[in-house]
Amino acid sequence: MNSSLNIAIAADFSLAEKLVTILEQSALSNLSITVIEAEKFSEEQNIRFNNKYVEQLGFGDVDWANYDYLLFAGSLPQVTYVATAAEAGCIVIDVLGICAYLNDIPAVVPGVNNEALQAVRQRNIVSLPNPQISQLALALKPILQQYQLVQIMVTSLLPMTYKGEEKVRELVGQTAQLLNGIPLNEEQQRLAFNVSPIDNQEESIKDQLLLQKILPEFNGQFIEHSIQVPVFYGLSQMVTVVGYEFNEVDIPLVWQQDDLLRYHAEQLMTPVLNGEIEENDEALPLLHISQVNTEQEKLSFWLVSDERGFGRARLAIELLQLLLEND
């Protein structure tokens, strides 16, 4: 590995910290890192990499020609820096999947469609799909290699962090307020102790197109429902696929061979349990699969991950490793 490579990470503090932590645990721990504050860090928010403080810059202070790779997790108004960095020769990993729907930018889920990386040099940009699609694709890939699917139905339970750290803080505040017997203002959107459907037909259509972009071998019906739940962290999905003559035994065997996945034959995984495991375990974040059931021509299973630790940070670092291997 070339230790002279310079990597820039543009993200809020929470995600930048997760990305750097996973970099430290990877084979890329000897690289040079700079953090770009996509949101202004507070004075006490400092990033350390290999026990050393990392240089922290604003977007306006960056000379992109000095960097080989950019892990971009900034906001939509900051996307102009993606094009600027790419034009300067810096390869950009779009961690939030903002560019994933563009035809001339590859969208890649590590281990699912690595071959799409061949097109990276067209624009010097590669997109990581959103966590809903990424973890769904990881679970579906081995199934599609063995079976033809005619329908995929998925219900995603989206935590507050899916909409940003500000929503997490809002949920914390509302929960404390209600537990202390203080009613919310009438104009406030009720987040605490509440669930609500996310009715966005445009996003569902985009997700279907994105799934087909990543898994072109699937050309069946895709049905998606998204529900906002009062959970701080942890993306959960109930998935049912319809095909022909499923073998309940062989699919978990394939899942167990993937280092990104962990199959639980007996234990039901939940976002809370996953969070406790990751807090007490120094292992890398994983996608957990449990509650596997077959019924005639249907197969159902339950997916759980930390959407930021796994769906954003770990998969972004996996993607960076693939790019370095193919360079």
C-alpha beads as a LAMMPS data file, in Angstrom:
LAMMPS data file: protein, C-alpha beads

327 atoms
326 bonds

1 atom types
1 bond types

-500.0 500.0 xlo xhi
-500.0 500.0 ylo yhi
-500.0 500.0 zlo zhi

Masses

1 110.0

Atoms # bond

1 1 1 0.000 0.000 0.000
2 1 1 1.347 3.425 -0.961
3 1 1 1.739 5.349 2.325
4 1 1 2.190 8.633 0.428
5 1 1 -1.467 8.713 -0.608
6 1 1 -3.456 11.651 0.738
7 1 1 -7.094 11.101 1.674
8 1 1 -9.595 13.872 2.400
9 1 1 -12.757 13.152 4.388
10 1 1 -15.578 15.704 4.107
11 1 1 -18.322 14.963 6.629
12 1 1 -19.975 16.088 9.837
13 1 1 -18.075 15.249 13.023
14 1 1 -19.994 12.055 13.850
15 1 1 -19.549 10.453 10.435
16 1 1 -15.961 11.689 10.042
17 1 1 -15.111 10.029 13.346
18 1 1 -16.665 6.742 12.213
19 1 1 -14.811 6.829 8.888
20 1 1 -11.463 7.498 10.571
21 1 1 -12.056 4.774 13.179
22 1 1 -12.743 2.176 10.488
23 1 1 -9.719 3.368 8.499
24 1 1 -7.581 2.709 11.577
25 1 1 -8.899 -0.863 11.752
26 1 1 -8.326 -1.507 8.043
27 1 1 -5.278 -2.209 5.919
28 1 1 -5.226 1.507 5.066
29 1 1 -4.034 2.718 8.460
30 1 1 -0.776 4.144 7.048
31 1 1 -2.375 6.779 4.806
32 1 1 -2.296 10.545 5.311
33 1 1 -5.696 11.918 6.390
34 1 1 -7.222 15.401 6.303
35 1 1 -10.734 16.122 7.576
36 1 1 -12.884 18.780 5.903
37 1 1 -15.652 20.093 8.125
38 1 1 -18.882 19.683 6.152
39 1 1 -20.534 21.166 9.238
40 1 1 -18.479 23.415 11.499
41 1 1 -17.021 21.363 14.354
42 1 1 -17.138 22.720 17.887
43 1 1 -13.855 23.614 19.576
44 1 1 -13.733 20.338 21.506
45 1 1 -14.472 18.187 18.437
46 1 1 -11.114 16.951 17.200
47 1 1 -10.377 13.887 15.071
48 1 1 -7.454 11.612 15.915
49 1 1 -5.941 9.075 13.515
50 1 1 -3.306 6.653 14.803
51 1 1 -3.173 8.656 18.050
52 1 1 -2.349 11.898 16.233
53 1 1 -4.582 14.893 15.679
54 1 1 -5.773 15.195 12.086
55 1 1 -5.663 18.462 10.165
56 1 1 -9.177 19.928 9.978
57 1 1 -10.010 22.393 7.200
58 1 1 -12.962 24.197 5.684
59 1 1 -13.884 23.600 2.036
60 1 1 -12.460 26.984 1.082
61 1 1 -9.010 26.063 2.417
62 1 1 -8.536 22.934 0.297
63 1 1 -6.290 22.551 -2.747
64 1 1 -7.773 19.427 -4.335
65 1 1 -4.655 18.796 -6.412
66 1 1 -2.947 17.733 -3.169
67 1 1 -5.328 14.814 -2.599
68 1 1 -5.664 11.421 -4.242
69 1 1 -9.087 10.482 -2.856
70 1 1 -12.008 12.347 -1.325
71 1 1 -14.664 10.663 0.798
72 1 1 -17.487 13.159 0.380
73 1 1 -20.421 13.203 2.798
74 1 1 -21.334 16.859 2.580
75 1 1 -24.671 18.531 1.956
76 1 1 -26.384 19.088 -1.388
77 1 1 -25.172 22.718 -1.696
78 1 1 -21.601 21.434 -1.223
79 1 1 -21.783 18.993 -4.153
80 1 1 -20.004 21.523 -6.366
81 1 1 -16.813 20.544 -4.522
82 1 1 -17.244 16.978 -5.814
83 1 1 -16.917 18.176 -9.407
84 1 1 -14.052 20.519 -8.507
85 1 1 -12.104 17.749 -6.775
86 1 1 -12.741 15.272 -9.597
87 1 1 -11.597 17.766 -12.234
88 1 1 -8.376 18.256 -10.238
89 1 1 -7.660 14.515 -10.547
90 1 1 -8.914 13.493 -7.111
91 1 1 -11.106 10.358 -7.151
92 1 1 -14.298 11.045 -5.208
93 1 1 -16.331 8.511 -3.241
94 1 1 -19.834 9.940 -2.868
95 1 1 -20.604 8.457 0.565
96 1 1 -24.201 9.720 0.734
97 1 1 -25.197 8.511 -2.733
98 1 1 -26.142 11.973 -3.981
99 1 1 -24.819 11.174 -7.474
100 1 1 -25.848 7.508 -7.500
101 1 1 -28.764 8.052 -9.878
102 1 1 -26.700 9.692 -12.628
103 1 1 -26.145 7.453 -15.651
104 1 1 -22.470 8.315 -16.148
105 1 1 -21.456 7.784 -12.497
106 1 1 -21.101 4.191 -11.256
107 1 1 -23.017 3.216 -8.119
108 1 1 -21.163 0.406 -6.370
109 1 1 -21.934 -1.775 -3.363
110 1 1 -18.685 -3.543 -2.388
111 1 1 -18.935 -7.258 -3.050
112 1 1 -22.062 -6.882 -5.184
113 1 1 -21.097 -5.108 -8.419
114 1 1 -17.366 -4.406 -8.163
115 1 1 -17.073 -4.634 -11.948
116 1 1 -18.790 -1.233 -12.244
117 1 1 -15.611 0.387 -10.887
118 1 1 -14.148 0.104 -14.390
119 1 1 -16.147 3.232 -15.276
120 1 1 -14.784 5.383 -12.435
121 1 1 -12.195 7.174 -14.566
122 1 1 -14.909 8.642 -16.826
123 1 1 -15.745 11.259 -14.185
124 1 1 -13.399 10.350 -11.287
125 1 1 -16.519 9.812 -9.159
126 1 1 -18.076 6.658 -7.707
127 1 1 -21.242 6.645 -5.628
128 1 1 -22.149 4.496 -2.648
129 1 1 -25.930 3.897 -2.734
130 1 1 -28.083 4.828 0.241
131 1 1 -28.036 2.313 3.142
132 1 1 -31.524 1.005 2.321
133 1 1 -30.398 -0.140 -1.121
134 1 1 -26.845 -1.109 -0.123
135 1 1 -27.815 -3.563 2.590
136 1 1 -30.694 -4.898 0.520
137 1 1 -28.323 -5.559 -2.408
138 1 1 -25.809 -7.322 -0.140
139 1 1 -28.478 -9.712 1.106
140 1 1 -30.074 -10.261 -2.313
141 1 1 -26.937 -10.874 -4.395
142 1 1 -26.382 -14.534 -3.333
143 1 1 -30.103 -15.241 -3.715
144 1 1 -30.156 -13.875 -7.262
145 1 1 -27.122 -16.003 -8.117
146 1 1 -29.199 -19.118 -7.403
147 1 1 -32.812 -18.157 -8.005
148 1 1 -34.906 -16.049 -10.341
149 1 1 -36.959 -13.574 -8.326
150 1 1 -40.235 -12.198 -9.613
151 1 1 -40.957 -9.835 -6.728
152 1 1 -39.128 -8.058 -3.898
153 1 1 -41.085 -6.440 -1.063
154 1 1 -39.231 -4.416 1.562
155 1 1 -40.397 -2.384 4.534
156 1 1 -37.681 -0.104 5.915
157 1 1 -37.838 1.273 9.460
158 1 1 -35.794 4.463 9.297
159 1 1 -34.152 5.916 12.428
160 1 1 -33.820 9.624 13.090
161 1 1 -30.171 9.703 12.060
162 1 1 -31.260 8.764 8.532
163 1 1 -32.412 12.369 8.224
164 1 1 -29.318 13.780 9.937
165 1 1 -27.951 14.423 13.411
166 1 1 -30.312 17.382 13.852
167 1 1 -33.284 14.973 13.865
168 1 1 -31.540 12.889 16.531
169 1 1 -31.148 15.958 18.737
170 1 1 -34.794 16.864 18.120
171 1 1 -35.924 13.381 19.190
172 1 1 -33.765 13.578 22.333
173 1 1 -35.324 16.920 23.230
174 1 1 -38.900 15.797 22.590
175 1 1 -38.434 12.566 24.548
176 1 1 -37.073 14.425 27.575
177 1 1 -39.811 17.045 27.316
178 1 1 -42.648 14.506 27.210
179 1 1 -41.166 12.341 29.980
180 1 1 -41.144 15.456 32.165
181 1 1 -44.824 16.040 31.433
182 1 1 -44.297 19.075 29.220
183 1 1 -46.498 19.014 26.081
184 1 1 -45.037 19.773 22.674
185 1 1 -45.947 22.865 20.706
186 1 1 -48.843 22.211 18.349
187 1 1 -46.795 23.173 15.293
188 1 1 -43.990 20.717 16.143
189 1 1 -43.752 17.484 14.179
190 1 1 -44.235 14.711 16.730
191 1 1 -41.189 12.416 16.638
192 1 1 -41.030 10.972 20.159
193 1 1 -43.137 7.865 20.849
194 1 1 -44.572 8.078 17.354
195 1 1 -44.275 6.418 13.949
196 1 1 -45.297 7.733 10.555
197 1 1 -45.163 6.490 6.955
198 1 1 -42.810 8.214 4.556
199 1 1 -44.978 8.562 1.466
200 1 1 -42.538 9.578 -1.246
201 1 1 -43.348 7.929 -4.558
202 1 1 -40.480 9.713 -6.308
203 1 1 -37.912 8.273 -3.876
204 1 1 -39.378 4.772 -4.258
205 1 1 -39.058 4.986 -8.038
206 1 1 -35.473 6.223 -7.705
207 1 1 -34.660 3.360 -5.319
208 1 1 -36.087 0.842 -7.784
209 1 1 -33.949 2.271 -10.596
210 1 1 -30.905 2.255 -8.322
211 1 1 -31.446 -1.375 -7.325
212 1 1 -31.699 -2.352 -10.997
213 1 1 -28.526 -0.379 -11.709
214 1 1 -26.660 -2.395 -9.071
215 1 1 -28.413 -5.731 -9.665
216 1 1 -29.324 -5.753 -13.376
217 1 1 -30.104 -9.468 -13.129
218 1 1 -33.305 -8.563 -11.256
219 1 1 -36.123 -7.416 -13.533
220 1 1 -39.145 -8.269 -11.400
221 1 1 -41.534 -6.146 -9.338
222 1 1 -40.101 -3.988 -6.538
223 1 1 -42.375 -2.805 -3.712
224 1 1 -40.941 -0.508 -1.048
225 1 1 -42.433 1.015 2.100
226 1 1 -40.527 3.340 4.420
227 1 1 -41.571 4.179 7.978
228 1 1 -40.030 6.755 10.294
229 1 1 -39.609 5.303 13.798
230 1 1 -38.560 6.949 17.100
231 1 1 -35.175 5.206 17.196
232 1 1 -31.939 7.188 17.300
233 1 1 -29.743 4.815 15.280
234 1 1 -30.157 1.520 13.436
235 1 1 -31.770 0.734 10.080
236 1 1 -34.078 -2.303 9.994
237 1 1 -35.701 -3.910 6.964
238 1 1 -38.242 -6.701 6.609
239 1 1 -37.709 -8.293 3.217
240 1 1 -39.877 -10.801 1.373
241 1 1 -38.886 -12.164 -2.014
242 1 1 -40.979 -14.301 -4.328
243 1 1 -39.329 -16.877 -6.574
244 1 1 -39.305 -20.609 -7.149
245 1 1 -38.458 -23.552 -4.880
246 1 1 -36.298 -21.853 -2.281
247 1 1 -33.898 -23.984 -0.286
248 1 1 -33.868 -22.584 3.256
249 1 1 -30.472 -24.134 3.998
250 1 1 -28.193 -23.006 1.170
251 1 1 -28.872 -19.247 1.310
252 1 1 -27.679 -18.759 4.929
253 1 1 -24.585 -20.793 4.069
254 1 1 -23.671 -18.271 1.376
255 1 1 -24.408 -15.331 3.681
256 1 1 -22.012 -16.770 6.254
257 1 1 -19.165 -16.672 3.724
258 1 1 -19.416 -12.878 3.348
259 1 1 -17.250 -10.905 5.796
260 1 1 -19.714 -8.011 5.687
261 1 1 -22.645 -10.124 6.896
262 1 1 -23.511 -12.049 10.039
263 1 1 -26.319 -14.600 9.957
264 1 1 -28.186 -15.422 13.185
265 1 1 -30.052 -18.718 13.029
266 1 1 -31.616 -18.442 16.497
267 1 1 -31.260 -14.880 17.764
268 1 1 -33.487 -12.003 16.664
269 1 1 -31.302 -8.966 15.988
270 1 1 -32.628 -5.483 16.747
271 1 1 -31.104 -2.009 16.371
272 1 1 -30.644 -1.779 20.153
273 1 1 -28.931 -5.174 20.375
274 1 1 -26.726 -4.328 17.400
275 1 1 -25.755 -1.047 19.052
276 1 1 -24.835 -2.833 22.286
277 1 1 -22.718 -5.378 20.409
278 1 1 -20.829 -2.701 18.470
279 1 1 -20.297 -0.588 21.580
280 1 1 -18.719 -3.498 23.473
281 1 1 -16.895 -5.093 20.551
282 1 1 -13.951 -3.658 18.649
283 1 1 -14.918 -5.603 15.525
284 1 1 -16.005 -3.745 12.403
285 1 1 -19.730 -2.954 11.958
286 1 1 -21.733 -5.651 10.165
287 1 1 -25.056 -6.241 8.439
288 1 1 -27.045 -8.687 10.571
289 1 1 -29.565 -11.142 9.087
290 1 1 -32.095 -13.060 11.174
291 1 1 -35.685 -14.367 11.167
292 1 1 -35.283 -16.316 7.927
293 1 1 -38.458 -18.118 6.875
294 1 1 -39.551 -19.928 3.742
295 1 1 -43.127 -20.575 2.715
296 1 1 -43.695 -22.275 -0.619
297 1 1 -42.347 -19.748 -3.145
298 1 1 -41.593 -16.997 -0.614
299 1 1 -38.478 -16.246 1.399
300 1 1 -38.469 -13.597 4.134
301 1 1 -35.708 -12.244 6.354
302 1 1 -34.902 -9.370 8.698
303 1 1 -31.943 -7.009 8.173
304 1 1 -30.381 -4.750 10.807
305 1 1 -27.340 -2.478 10.674
306 1 1 -25.979 0.787 12.001
307 1 1 -26.749 2.808 8.884
308 1 1 -23.908 5.249 9.564
309 1 1 -21.285 2.874 10.962
310 1 1 -21.977 0.143 8.411
311 1 1 -24.063 1.550 5.562
312 1 1 -22.012 4.727 5.200
313 1 1 -18.614 4.397 6.911
314 1 1 -17.628 0.757 6.571
315 1 1 -18.903 0.368 3.019
316 1 1 -17.159 3.614 2.034
317 1 1 -13.828 2.296 3.360
318 1 1 -14.430 -1.051 1.626
319 1 1 -15.017 0.903 -1.584
320 1 1 -11.813 2.875 -1.046
321 1 1 -9.872 -0.373 -0.636
322 1 1 -11.327 -1.709 -3.896
323 1 1 -10.318 1.471 -5.720
324 1 1 -6.770 1.232 -4.391
325 1 1 -6.544 -2.432 -5.393
326 1 1 -7.742 -1.626 -8.922
327 1 1 -5.609 1.498 -9.366

Bonds

1 1 1 2
2 1 2 3
3 1 3 4
4 1 4 5
5 1 5 6
6 1 6 7
7 1 7 8
8 1 8 9
9 1 9 10
10 1 10 11
11 1 11 12
12 1 12 13
13 1 13 14
14 1 14 15
15 1 15 16
16 1 16 17
17 1 17 18
18 1 18 19
19 1 19 20
20 1 20 21
21 1 21 22
22 1 22 23
23 1 23 24
24 1 24 25
25 1 25 26
26 1 26 27
27 1 27 28
28 1 28 29
29 1 29 30
30 1 30 31
31 1 31 32
32 1 32 33
33 1 33 34
34 1 34 35
35 1 35 36
36 1 36 37
37 1 37 38
38 1 38 39
39 1 39 40
40 1 40 41
41 1 41 42
42 1 42 43
43 1 43 44
44 1 44 45
45 1 45 46
46 1 46 47
47 1 47 48
48 1 48 49
49 1 49 50
50 1 50 51
51 1 51 52
52 1 52 53
53 1 53 54
54 1 54 55
55 1 55 56
56 1 56 57
57 1 57 58
58 1 58 59
59 1 59 60
60 1 60 61
61 1 61 62
62 1 62 63
63 1 63 64
64 1 64 65
65 1 65 66
66 1 66 67
67 1 67 68
68 1 68 69
69 1 69 70
70 1 70 71
71 1 71 72
72 1 72 73
73 1 73 74
74 1 74 75
75 1 75 76
76 1 76 77
77 1 77 78
78 1 78 79
79 1 79 80
80 1 80 81
81 1 81 82
82 1 82 83
83 1 83 84
84 1 84 85
85 1 85 86
86 1 86 87
87 1 87 88
88 1 88 89
89 1 89 90
90 1 90 91
91 1 91 92
92 1 92 93
93 1 93 94
94 1 94 95
95 1 95 96
96 1 96 97
97 1 97 98
98 1 98 99
99 1 99 100
100 1 100 101
101 1 101 102
102 1 102 103
103 1 103 104
104 1 104 105
105 1 105 106
106 1 106 107
107 1 107 108
108 1 108 109
109 1 109 110
110 1 110 111
111 1 111 112
112 1 112 113
113 1 113 114
114 1 114 115
115 1 115 116
116 1 116 117
117 1 117 118
118 1 118 119
119 1 119 120
120 1 120 121
121 1 121 122
122 1 122 123
123 1 123 124
124 1 124 125
125 1 125 126
126 1 126 127
127 1 127 128
128 1 128 129
129 1 129 130
130 1 130 131
131 1 131 132
132 1 132 133
133 1 133 134
134 1 134 135
135 1 135 136
136 1 136 137
137 1 137 138
138 1 138 139
139 1 139 140
140 1 140 141
141 1 141 142
142 1 142 143
143 1 143 144
144 1 144 145
145 1 145 146
146 1 146 147
147 1 147 148
148 1 148 149
149 1 149 150
150 1 150 151
151 1 151 152
152 1 152 153
153 1 153 154
154 1 154 155
155 1 155 156
156 1 156 157
157 1 157 158
158 1 158 159
159 1 159 160
160 1 160 161
161 1 161 162
162 1 162 163
163 1 163 164
164 1 164 165
165 1 165 166
166 1 166 167
167 1 167 168
168 1 168 169
169 1 169 170
170 1 170 171
171 1 171 172
172 1 172 173
173 1 173 174
174 1 174 175
175 1 175 176
176 1 176 177
177 1 177 178
178 1 178 179
179 1 179 180
180 1 180 181
181 1 181 182
182 1 182 183
183 1 183 184
184 1 184 185
185 1 185 186
186 1 186 187
187 1 187 188
188 1 188 189
189 1 189 190
190 1 190 191
191 1 191 192
192 1 192 193
193 1 193 194
194 1 194 195
195 1 195 196
196 1 196 197
197 1 197 198
198 1 198 199
199 1 199 200
200 1 200 201
201 1 201 202
202 1 202 203
203 1 203 204
204 1 204 205
205 1 205 206
206 1 206 207
207 1 207 208
208 1 208 209
209 1 209 210
210 1 210 211
211 1 211 212
212 1 212 213
213 1 213 214
214 1 214 215
215 1 215 216
216 1 216 217
217 1 217 218
218 1 218 219
219 1 219 220
220 1 220 221
221 1 221 222
222 1 222 223
223 1 223 224
224 1 224 225
225 1 225 226
226 1 226 227
227 1 227 228
228 1 228 229
229 1 229 230
230 1 230 231
231 1 231 232
232 1 232 233
233 1 233 234
234 1 234 235
235 1 235 236
236 1 236 237
237 1 237 238
238 1 238 239
239 1 239 240
240 1 240 241
241 1 241 242
242 1 242 243
243 1 243 244
244 1 244 245
245 1 245 246
246 1 246 247
247 1 247 248
248 1 248 249
249 1 249 250
250 1 250 251
251 1 251 252
252 1 252 253
253 1 253 254
254 1 254 255
255 1 255 256
256 1 256 257
257 1 257 258
258 1 258 259
259 1 259 260
260 1 260 261
261 1 261 262
262 1 262 263
263 1 263 264
264 1 264 265
265 1 265 266
266 1 266 267
267 1 267 268
268 1 268 269
269 1 269 270
270 1 270 271
271 1 271 272
272 1 272 273
273 1 273 274
274 1 274 275
275 1 275 276
276 1 276 277
277 1 277 278
278 1 278 279
279 1 279 280
280 1 280 281
281 1 281 282
282 1 282 283
283 1 283 284
284 1 284 285
285 1 285 286
286 1 286 287
287 1 287 288
288 1 288 289
289 1 289 290
290 1 290 291
291 1 291 292
292 1 292 293
293 1 293 294
294 1 294 295
295 1 295 296
296 1 296 297
297 1 297 298
298 1 298 299
299 1 299 300
300 1 300 301
301 1 301 302
302 1 302 303
303 1 303 304
304 1 304 305
305 1 305 306
306 1 306 307
307 1 307 308
308 1 308 309
309 1 309 310
310 1 310 311
311 1 311 312
312 1 312 313
313 1 313 314
314 1 314 315
315 1 315 316
316 1 316 317
317 1 317 318
318 1 318 319
319 1 319 320
320 1 320 321
321 1 321 322
322 1 322 323
323 1 323 324
324 1 324 325
325 1 325 326
326 1 326 327
